[in-house]
Amino acid sequence: MRSDRPGDEVAAHLRRLRLRAIGELPARCLEAFVLHIENGMTFAQVGRELGISDRMAKKHLARALEYLQSCAAAAEETRGAR
């Protein structure tokens, strides 16, 4: 179903890209991302849930965010090149 508003198509496309990038995260990074960002857990809680230290939970989340930022930047470059 196509929208009459071009912005809706762009927003839908960006959502798909974001979901694809999240799906490409390594398992531990994805788990840390979901627990912290989606569920609002602290790093200590994420660490306990995953059986790792809170420092390692932070590292997994940092890797996830770094990857997602690089995907967003690449998508923006691609969009700007059109």
MOPAC internal coordinates of N, CA, C and O (Angstrom, degrees):
PM7 1SCF
backbone

  N    0.0000 0     0.00 0     0.00 0    0    0    0
  C    1.4406 1     0.00 0     0.00 0    1    0    0
  C    1.5234 1   109.12 1     0.00 0    2    1    0
  O    1.2310 1   120.65 1   -61.74 1    3    2    1
  N    1.2960 1   116.36 1   118.26 1    3    2    1
  C    1.4585 1   122.24 1  -178.93 1    5    3    2
  C    1.5178 1   110.35 1   -88.15 1    6    5    3
  O    1.2310 1   121.49 1   -35.80 1    7    6    5
  N    1.3066 1   114.75 1   144.20 1    7    6    5
  C    1.4523 1   121.18 1   178.85 1    9    7    6
  C    1.5244 1   109.69 1   -91.70 1   10    9    7
  O    1.2310 1   121.04 1   -25.77 1   11   10    9
  N    1.3068 1   115.61 1   154.23 1   11   10    9
  C    1.4609 1   120.24 1   176.49 1   13   11   10
  C    1.5239 1   111.17 1   -78.57 1   14   13   11
  O    1.2310 1   120.45 1   162.87 1   15   14   13
  N    1.3154 1   116.75 1   -17.13 1   15   14   13
  C    1.4721 1   120.73 1  -176.83 1   17   15   14
  C    1.5185 1   110.01 1  -103.08 1   18   17   15
  O    1.2310 1   120.23 1   -57.12 1   19   18   17
  N    1.3490 1   117.16 1   122.88 1   19   18   17
  C    1.4720 1   120.20 1  -179.68 1   21   19   18
  C    1.5244 1   112.76 1   -57.84 1   22   21   19
  O    1.2310 1   119.72 1   145.11 1   23   22   21
  N    1.3336 1   118.14 1   -34.89 1   23   22   21
  C    1.4582 1   121.06 1   179.97 1   25   23   22
  C    1.5128 1   112.79 1   -61.12 1   26   25   23
  O    1.2310 1   120.64 1   148.05 1   27   26   25
  N    1.3363 1   116.37 1   -31.95 1   27   26   25
  C    1.4720 1   120.25 1   178.51 1   29   27   26
  C    1.5257 1   110.98 1   -65.77 1   30   29   27
  O    1.2310 1   120.66 1   140.44 1   31   30   29
  N    1.3219 1   116.35 1   -39.56 1   31   30   29
  C    1.4631 1   120.41 1   178.24 1   33   31   30
  C    1.5209 1   110.88 1   -64.71 1   34   33   31
  O    1.2310 1   120.69 1   137.37 1   35   34   33
  N    1.3134 1   116.28 1   -42.63 1   35   34   33
  C    1.4671 1   121.13 1   179.22 1   37   35   34
  C    1.5263 1   110.01 1   -63.22 1   38   37   35
  O    1.2310 1   120.70 1   134.36 1   39   38   37
  N    1.3305 1   116.27 1   -45.64 1   39   38   37
  C    1.4674 1   120.60 1   179.71 1   41   39   38
  C    1.5296 1   110.69 1   -61.41 1   42   41   39
  O    1.2310 1   120.23 1   138.04 1   43   42   41
  N    1.3183 1   117.16 1   -41.96 1   43   42   41
  C    1.4671 1   120.77 1   179.42 1   45   43   42
  C    1.5276 1   110.38 1   -64.89 1   46   45   43
  O    1.2310 1   120.52 1   139.32 1   47   46   45
  N    1.3258 1   116.62 1   -40.68 1   47   46   45
  C    1.4583 1   121.16 1   178.68 1   49   47   46
  C    1.5337 1   110.46 1   -63.19 1   50   49   47
  O    1.2310 1   120.38 1   135.64 1   51   50   49
  N    1.3228 1   116.88 1   -44.36 1   51   50   49
  C    1.4619 1   120.98 1   178.96 1   53   51   50
  C    1.5189 1   111.73 1   -63.67 1   54   53   51
  O    1.2310 1   120.27 1   141.76 1   55   54   53
  N    1.3279 1   117.10 1   -38.24 1   55   54   53
  C    1.4772 1   120.77 1   176.43 1   57   55   54
  C    1.5208 1   110.30 1   -61.41 1   58   57   55
  O    1.2310 1   120.62 1   136.00 1   59   58   57
  N    1.3365 1   116.42 1   -44.00 1   59   58   57
  C    1.4712 1   119.84 1   179.18 1   61   59   58
  C    1.5235 1   110.96 1   -62.45 1   62   61   59
  O    1.2310 1   120.52 1   137.10 1   63   62   61
  N    1.3393 1   116.61 1   -42.90 1   63   62   61
  C    1.4675 1   119.92 1   178.04 1   65   63   62
  C    1.5165 1   111.48 1   -61.99 1   66   65   63
  O    1.2310 1   120.76 1   137.48 1   67   66   65
  N    1.3349 1   116.16 1   -42.52 1   67   66   65
  C    1.4658 1   120.99 1  -179.96 1   69   67   66
  C    1.5288 1   110.39 1   -62.79 1   70   69   67
  O    1.2310 1   120.50 1   134.28 1   71   70   69
  N    1.3300 1   116.66 1   -45.72 1   71   70   69
  C    1.4623 1   119.90 1   179.98 1   73   71   70
  C    1.5261 1   111.59 1   -64.36 1   74   73   71
  O    1.2310 1   120.62 1   141.86 1   75   74   73
  N    1.3274 1   116.43 1   -38.14 1   75   74   73
  C    1.4657 1   119.64 1   178.20 1   77   75   74
  C    1.5303 1   110.05 1   -64.19 1   78   77   75
  O    1.2310 1   120.52 1   135.38 1   79   78   77
  N    1.3274 1   116.61 1   -44.62 1   79   78   77
  C    1.4660 1   120.63 1   179.98 1   81   79   78
  C    1.5288 1   110.83 1   -62.48 1   82   81   79
  O    1.2310 1   120.26 1   137.40 1   83   82   81
  N    1.3279 1   117.10 1   -42.60 1   83   82   81
  C    1.4628 1   120.17 1   178.10 1   85   83   82
  C    1.5223 1   109.96 1   -61.66 1   86   85   83
  O    1.2310 1   120.44 1   139.03 1   87   86   85
  N    1.3195 1   116.76 1   -40.97 1   87   86   85
  C    1.4653 1   121.28 1   179.10 1   89   87   86
  C    1.5193 1   113.73 1   -65.59 1   90   89   87
  O    1.2310 1   120.24 1   159.23 1   91   90   89
  N    1.3238 1   117.15 1   -20.77 1   91   90   89
  C    1.4630 1   121.49 1  -179.93 1   93   91   90
  C    1.5285 1   113.00 1   -87.37 1   94   93   91
  O    1.2310 1   120.16 1   173.59 1   95   94   93
  N    1.3155 1   117.30 1    -6.41 1   95   94   93
  C    1.4645 1   120.23 1  -179.31 1   97   95   94
  C    1.5208 1   110.84 1   -64.47 1   98   97   95
  O    1.2310 1   120.32 1   -35.53 1   99   98   97
  N    1.3364 1   116.99 1   144.47 1   99   98   97
  C    1.4709 1   119.22 1   171.92 1  101   99   98
  C    1.5346 1   109.61 1   -58.85 1  102  101   99
  O    1.2310 1   120.48 1   -26.59 1  103  102  101
  N    1.3113 1   116.69 1   153.41 1  103  102  101
  C    1.4657 1   122.32 1  -172.37 1  105  103  102
  C    1.5298 1   113.40 1   -52.11 1  106  105  103
  O    1.2310 1   119.94 1   130.10 1  107  106  105
  N    1.3235 1   117.72 1   -49.90 1  107  106  105
  C    1.4748 1   120.28 1  -177.33 1  109  107  106
  C    1.5206 1   111.57 1   -65.85 1  110  109  107
  O    1.2310 1   120.48 1   141.07 1  111  110  109
  N    1.3235 1   116.68 1   -38.93 1  111  110  109
  C    1.4623 1   120.26 1   177.81 1  113  111  110
  C    1.5237 1   110.18 1   -64.42 1  114  113  111
  O    1.2310 1   120.89 1   138.08 1  115  114  113
  N    1.3106 1   115.90 1   -41.92 1  115  114  113
  C    1.4599 1   120.58 1   178.68 1  117  115  114
  C    1.5270 1   110.74 1   -63.14 1  118  117  115
  O    1.2310 1   120.61 1   134.49 1  119  118  117
  N    1.3194 1   116.43 1   -45.51 1  119  118  117
  C    1.4625 1   120.05 1   179.47 1  121  119  118
  C    1.5282 1   110.79 1   -60.32 1  122  121  119
  O    1.2310 1   120.32 1   133.36 1  123  122  121
  N    1.3253 1   116.99 1   -46.64 1  123  122  121
  C    1.4626 1   120.91 1   179.85 1  125  123  122
  C    1.5234 1   110.49 1   -62.77 1  126  125  123
  O    1.2310 1   120.29 1   138.15 1  127  126  125
  N    1.3205 1   117.05 1   -41.85 1  127  126  125
  C    1.4590 1   122.33 1   179.22 1  129  127  126
  C    1.5320 1   110.77 1   -60.33 1  130  129  127
  O    1.2310 1   120.66 1   129.41 1  131  130  129
  N    1.3044 1   116.34 1   -50.59 1  131  130  129
  C    1.4724 1   120.42 1  -178.16 1  133  131  130
  C    1.5239 1   110.92 1   -63.13 1  134  133  131
  O    1.2310 1   120.55 1   133.18 1  135  134  133
  N    1.3144 1   116.55 1   -46.82 1  135  134  133
  C    1.4677 1   119.62 1  -177.66 1  137  135  134
  C    1.5299 1   111.72 1   -64.08 1  138  137  135
  O    1.2310 1   120.04 1   138.24 1  139  138  137
  N    1.3242 1   117.53 1   -41.76 1  139  138  137
  C    1.4603 1   120.75 1  -176.36 1  141  139  138
  C    1.5325 1   112.08 1   -81.83 1  142  141  139
  O    1.2310 1   120.33 1   127.37 1  143  142  141
  N    1.3196 1   116.98 1   -52.63 1  143  142  141
  C    1.4616 1   120.94 1  -174.37 1  145  143  142
  C    1.5259 1   111.29 1   -77.54 1  146  145  143
  O    1.2310 1   120.11 1   130.34 1  147  146  145
  N    1.3031 1   117.40 1   -49.66 1  147  146  145
  C    1.4646 1   120.63 1  -175.27 1  149  147  146
  C    1.5283 1   112.79 1   -79.64 1  150  149  147
  O    1.2310 1   120.63 1   141.41 1  151  150  149
  N    1.3341 1   116.40 1   -38.59 1  151  150  149
  C    1.4719 1   119.76 1  -175.53 1  153  151  150
  C    1.5196 1   113.30 1  -100.21 1  154  153  151
  O    1.2310 1   120.08 1   172.97 1  155  154  153
  N    1.3336 1   117.45 1    -7.03 1  155  154  153
  C    1.4581 1   121.06 1   176.01 1  157  155  154
  C    1.5129 1   116.01 1    71.96 1  158  157  155
  O    1.2310 1   120.50 1  -158.57 1  159  158  157
  N    1.3241 1   116.64 1    21.43 1  159  158  157
  C    1.4623 1   119.72 1   179.43 1  161  159  158
  C    1.5255 1   110.95 1   -74.72 1  162  161  159
  O    1.2310 1   120.56 1   -29.39 1  163  162  161
  N    1.3215 1   116.53 1   150.61 1  163  162  161
  C    1.4597 1   121.41 1   173.00 1  165  163  162
  C    1.5267 1   108.46 1   -75.22 1  166  165  163
  O    1.2310 1   120.96 1   -11.29 1  167  166  165
  N    1.3366 1   115.76 1   168.71 1  167  166  165
  C    1.4633 1   118.83 1   178.11 1  169  167  166
  C    1.5270 1   110.77 1   -63.26 1  170  169  167
  O    1.2310 1   120.58 1   142.85 1  171  170  169
  N    1.3117 1   116.50 1   -37.15 1  171  170  169
  C    1.4753 1   120.05 1   178.07 1  173  171  170
  C    1.5265 1   110.32 1   -63.13 1  174  173  171
  O    1.2310 1   120.38 1   137.49 1  175  174  173
  N    1.3238 1   116.88 1   -42.51 1  175  174  173
  C    1.4681 1   120.57 1   179.02 1  177  175  174
  C    1.5309 1   110.87 1   -65.93 1  178  177  175
  O    1.2310 1   120.74 1   137.83 1  179  178  177
  N    1.3354 1   116.19 1   -42.17 1  179  178  177
  C    1.4651 1   120.27 1   177.71 1  181  179  178
  C    1.5253 1   109.33 1   -60.79 1  182  181  179
  O    1.2310 1   120.63 1   134.39 1  183  182  181
  N    1.3214 1   116.40 1   -45.61 1  183  182  181
  C    1.4589 1   120.65 1   179.26 1  185  183  182
  C    1.5183 1   112.14 1   -58.68 1  186  185  183
  O    1.2310 1   120.80 1   133.37 1  187  186  185
  N    1.3264 1   116.08 1   -46.63 1  187  186  185
  C    1.4728 1   119.30 1   178.68 1  189  187  186
  C    1.5214 1   111.08 1   -61.42 1  190  189  187
  O    1.2310 1   120.57 1   136.40 1  191  190  189
  N    1.3259 1   116.52 1   -43.60 1  191  190  189
  C    1.4668 1   121.15 1  -179.05 1  193  191  190
  C    1.5260 1   111.79 1   -62.05 1  194  193  191
  O    1.2310 1   120.78 1   142.08 1  195  194  193
  N    1.3325 1   116.12 1   -37.92 1  195  194  193
  C    1.4620 1   120.50 1  -177.31 1  197  195  194
  C    1.5269 1   113.15 1   -94.01 1  198  197  195
  O    1.2310 1   120.46 1   174.45 1  199  198  197
  N    1.3265 1   116.72 1    -5.55 1  199  198  197
  C    1.4630 1   120.01 1  -179.67 1  201  199  198
  C    1.5169 1   112.67 1    73.43 1  202  201  199
  O    1.2310 1   120.66 1  -146.70 1  203  202  201
  N    1.3414 1   116.35 1    33.30 1  203  202  201
  C    1.4592 1   122.07 1   179.73 1  205  203  202
  C    1.5312 1   108.36 1  -132.04 1  206  205  203
  O    1.2310 1   120.46 1    -8.90 1  207  206  205
  N    1.3156 1   116.72 1   171.10 1  207  206  205
  C    1.4586 1   120.00 1   178.74 1  209  207  206
  C    1.5290 1   110.01 1   -73.87 1  210  209  207
  O    1.2310 1   120.60 1   -20.13 1  211  210  209
  N    1.3237 1   116.46 1   159.87 1  211  210  209
  C    1.4643 1   118.91 1   177.16 1  213  211  210
  C    1.5251 1   110.28 1   -65.26 1  214  213  211
  O    1.2310 1   120.37 1   148.88 1  215  214  213
  N    1.3284 1   116.90 1   -31.12 1  215  214  213
  C    1.4705 1   120.34 1   176.85 1  217  215  214
  C    1.5330 1   110.61 1   -63.33 1  218  217  215
  O    1.2310 1   120.42 1   138.12 1  219  218  217
  N    1.3229 1   116.80 1   -41.88 1  219  218  217
  C    1.4664 1   120.31 1   178.58 1  221  219  218
  C    1.5287 1   110.10 1   -68.34 1  222  221  219
  O    1.2310 1   120.32 1   143.99 1  223  222  221
  N    1.3230 1   117.00 1   -36.01 1  223  222  221
  C    1.4679 1   120.65 1   176.41 1  225  223  222
  C    1.5266 1   109.95 1   -60.21 1  226  225  223
  O    1.2310 1   120.46 1   138.16 1  227  226  225
  N    1.3320 1   116.73 1   -41.84 1  227  226  225
  C    1.4718 1   121.34 1   177.58 1  229  227  226
  C    1.5179 1   110.93 1   -62.55 1  230  229  227
  O    1.2310 1   120.43 1   138.77 1  231  230  229
  N    1.3308 1   116.78 1   -41.23 1  231  230  229
  C    1.4625 1   120.72 1  -179.82 1  233  231  230
  C    1.5300 1   111.00 1   -63.92 1  234  233  231
  O    1.2310 1   120.75 1   136.96 1  235  234  233
  N    1.3236 1   116.17 1   -43.04 1  235  234  233
  C    1.4702 1   119.69 1   179.19 1  237  235  234
  C    1.5277 1   110.23 1   -63.37 1  238  237  235
  O    1.2310 1   120.42 1   137.41 1  239  238  237
  N    1.3080 1   116.80 1   -42.59 1  239  238  237
  C    1.4555 1   119.98 1   179.19 1  241  239  238
  C    1.5265 1   110.60 1   -66.68 1  242  241  239
  O    1.2310 1   120.05 1   138.61 1  243  242  241
  N    1.3124 1   117.52 1   -41.39 1  243  242  241
  C    1.4696 1   120.69 1   178.64 1  245  243  242
  C    1.5207 1   110.80 1   -60.58 1  246  245  243
  O    1.2310 1   120.40 1   138.04 1  247  246  245
  N    1.3297 1   116.85 1   -41.96 1  247  246  245
  C    1.4667 1   120.38 1   177.57 1  249  247  246
  C    1.5246 1   110.98 1   -63.04 1  250  249  247
  O    1.2310 1   120.78 1   138.31 1  251  250  249
  N    1.3256 1   116.12 1   -41.69 1  251  250  249
  C    1.4631 1   120.65 1   179.27 1  253  251  250
  C    1.5245 1   110.36 1   -62.13 1  254  253  251
  O    1.2310 1   120.43 1   132.01 1  255  254  253
  N    1.3169 1   116.78 1   -47.99 1  255  254  253
  C    1.4659 1   120.45 1  -178.35 1  257  255  254
  C    1.5223 1   111.49 1   -65.53 1  258  257  255
  O    1.2310 1   120.48 1   141.17 1  259  258  257
  N    1.3174 1   116.70 1   -38.83 1  259  258  257
  C    1.4607 1   120.94 1   178.10 1  261  259  258
  C    1.5334 1   110.19 1   -61.79 1  262  261  259
  O    1.2310 1   120.76 1   135.76 1  263  262  261
  N    1.3275 1   116.15 1   -44.24 1  263  262  261
  C    1.4653 1   120.37 1   179.54 1  265  263  262
  C    1.5302 1   110.47 1   -64.32 1  266  265  263
  O    1.2310 1   120.27 1   135.32 1  267  266  265
  N    1.3183 1   117.09 1   -44.68 1  267  266  265
  C    1.4593 1   120.61 1  -179.17 1  269  267  266
  C    1.5258 1   111.31 1   -64.31 1  270  269  267
  O    1.2310 1   120.58 1   142.43 1  271  270  269
  N    1.3287 1   116.49 1   -37.57 1  271  270  269
  C    1.4623 1   119.66 1   176.53 1  273  271  270
  C    1.5190 1   111.08 1   -64.97 1  274  273  271
  O    1.2310 1   120.11 1   139.21 1  275  274  273
  N    1.3245 1   117.40 1   -40.79 1  275  274  273
  C    1.4646 1   119.70 1  -179.97 1  277  275  274
  C    1.5299 1   110.40 1   -66.66 1  278  277  275
  O    1.2310 1   120.13 1   143.43 1  279  278  277
  N    1.3239 1   117.36 1   -36.57 1  279  278  277
  C    1.4667 1   120.61 1   176.50 1  281  279  278
  C    1.5230 1   110.71 1   -65.57 1  282  281  279
  O    1.2310 1   120.55 1   138.48 1  283  282  281
  N    1.3312 1   116.55 1   -41.52 1  283  282  281
  C    1.4661 1   120.72 1   179.05 1  285  283  282
  C    1.5242 1   110.44 1   -64.32 1  286  285  283
  O    1.2310 1   120.32 1   139.24 1  287  286  285
  N    1.3201 1   117.00 1   -40.76 1  287  286  285
  C    1.4631 1   120.76 1   179.38 1  289  287  286
  C    1.5241 1   110.32 1   -65.57 1  290  289  287
  O    1.2310 1   120.34 1   138.28 1  291  290  289
  N    1.3269 1   116.95 1   -41.72 1  291  290  289
  C    1.4655 1   120.49 1   178.86 1  293  291  290
  C    1.5268 1   110.60 1   -64.45 1  294  293  291
  O    1.2310 1   120.20 1   140.26 1  295  294  293
  N    1.3163 1   117.23 1   -39.74 1  295  294  293
  C    1.4674 1   120.97 1   178.45 1  297  295  294
  C    1.5182 1   110.44 1   -65.19 1  298  297  295
  O    1.2310 1   120.58 1   140.86 1  299  298  297
  N    1.3152 1   116.50 1   -39.14 1  299  298  297
  C    1.4523 1   121.19 1   178.97 1  301  299  298
  C    1.5286 1   111.02 1   -66.19 1  302  301  299
  O    1.2310 1   120.65 1   138.58 1  303  302  301
  N    1.3325 1   116.36 1   -41.42 1  303  302  301
  C    1.4671 1   120.26 1   177.20 1  305  303  302
  C    1.5209 1   110.78 1   -62.13 1  306  305  303
  O    1.2310 1   120.85 1   136.67 1  307  306  305
  N    1.3299 1   115.98 1   -43.33 1  307  306  305
  C    1.4540 1   121.01 1   179.16 1  309  307  306
  C    1.5245 1   110.47 1   -62.95 1  310  309  307
  O    1.2310 1   120.81 1   136.37 1  311  310  309
  N    1.3068 1   116.06 1   -43.63 1  311  310  309
  C    1.4557 1   121.15 1  -179.93 1  313  311  310
  C    1.5294 1   110.84 1   -65.19 1  314  313  311
  O    1.2310 1   120.44 1   141.00 1  315  314  313
  N    1.3212 1   116.76 1   -39.00 1  315  314  313
  C    1.4614 1   121.14 1   179.71 1  317  315  314
  C    1.5236 1   112.72 1   -70.94 1  318  317  315
  O    1.2310 1   120.49 1   155.49 1  319  318  317
  N    1.3185 1   116.68 1   -24.51 1  319  318  317
  C    1.4623 1   121.26 1  -178.53 1  321  319  318
  C    1.5269 1   112.34 1   -78.87 1  322  321  319
  O    1.2310 1   120.43 1   168.59 1  323  322  321
  N    1.3098 1   116.78 1   -11.41 1  323  322  321
  C    1.4687 1   119.78 1  -178.64 1  325  323  322
  C    1.4771 1   112.90 1   -75.87 1  326  325  323
  O    1.2310 1   120.10 1   180.00 1  327  326  325

